[in-house]
Amino acid sequence: MDEPTASLDLGNETKVLQQVRALKGRGLSVVLSTHDPDHAFFAADRVALMADGGIVALGAPEDVITPTNLMRLYGVAVSVVYVPELGRRIVAPSMRNEGTAP
């Protein structure tokens, strides 16, 4: 699947990702490309991060989707945090303005 949630609103994006996870739950292999690391945390067992036409990291989402790797890919600082209520990690970009208090 090449960017199956592109241009979808949040509700329909969630429905598509739930279906991807359901397919995985039935034992099917799914290859999905996305620019959103949260999609991988939600639906993937393995992740390949790609840059400049090659794979820069490969493995379990929690091992591969790290602030360091995402900085290399996107050029922005991010936090990767575990949210107990969701039972998974999420990615949040740092959107702090320089010179302002946290």
C-alpha positions in Angstrom: 0.0 0.0 0.0 1.5 3.3 -1.0 0.4 6.0 1.3 -3.2 4.6 1.8 -4.2 7.3 4.2 -2.9 10.3 2.2 -5.5 13.1 2.0 -7.9 11.4 4.4 -9.4 13.1 7.4 -8.5 11.7 10.9 -11.6 9.5 11.1 -11.1 7.8 7.8 -7.3 7.5 8.3 -8.0 5.6 11.5 -10.5 3.3 9.8 -7.9 2.4 7.1 -5.2 1.8 9.7 -7.5 -0.4 11.7 -8.2 -2.5 8.6 -4.5 -2.8 7.9 -4.0 -4.1 11.5 -7.0 -6.5 11.0 -5.3 -7.9 7.9 -2.1 -8.4 9.9 -4.2 -10.1 12.6 -5.5 -12.6 10.1 -1.9 -13.6 9.3 -1.6 -11.6 6.0 1.6 -9.7 5.2 1.1 -6.1 4.4 3.7 -3.7 3.0 2.7 -0.1 3.7 4.6 3.1 2.9 4.0 6.2 5.0 5.6 9.4 6.1 3.9 9.2 9.5 5.9 7.2 12.1 2.7 6.9 14.3 1.2 4.6 11.6 4.1 2.2 12.0 3.7 2.2 15.8 0.0 1.4 15.3 0.2 -1.3 12.7 3.7 -2.6 12.0 5.8 -5.4 13.3 8.9 -4.3 11.3 9.9 -1.0 9.9 12.4 0.1 7.3 13.4 3.7 7.4 14.5 5.0 4.0 16.5 8.0 2.9 18.4 8.8 -0.3 17.1 5.7 -2.0 18.3 3.3 0.7 17.4 1.7 4.0 19.0 3.5 6.9 17.4 1.4 9.7 15.4 -1.9 9.8 13.8 -3.6 12.7 11.0 -3.5 15.3 9.2 -0.1 15.4 10.4 0.6 19.0 14.0 -0.1 18.0 14.0 1.9 14.7 11.6 4.8 15.3 13.9 6.9 17.6 14.4 10.6 18.0 17.9 10.2 16.5 16.7 8.3 13.4 13.8 10.7 12.8 16.1 13.7 13.1 18.3 12.1 10.4 15.2 11.6 8.1 13.2 14.7 8.7 15.6 17.2 10.1 13.5 18.1 13.1 13.7 17.3 16.8 11.0 14.9 18.0 10.0 13.1 21.1 9.0 9.5 21.1 6.8 8.7 24.1 4.9 5.7 25.4 1.3 6.4 26.1 -0.1 3.8 28.5 -3.7 4.6 27.6 -3.0 3.7 23.9 -0.6 0.9 24.7 1.9 2.2 22.2 4.4 4.9 21.4 3.7 8.1 19.5 5.9 10.7 17.9 5.6 14.4 18.7 7.7 17.0 16.8 9.3 19.7 18.9 7.5 22.9 18.0 9.1 25.1 20.6 10.0 28.6 19.6 13.6 29.4 20.4 14.0 31.7 23.4 10.6 30.8 24.9 10.0 29.0 28.2 8.8 25.4 28.0 
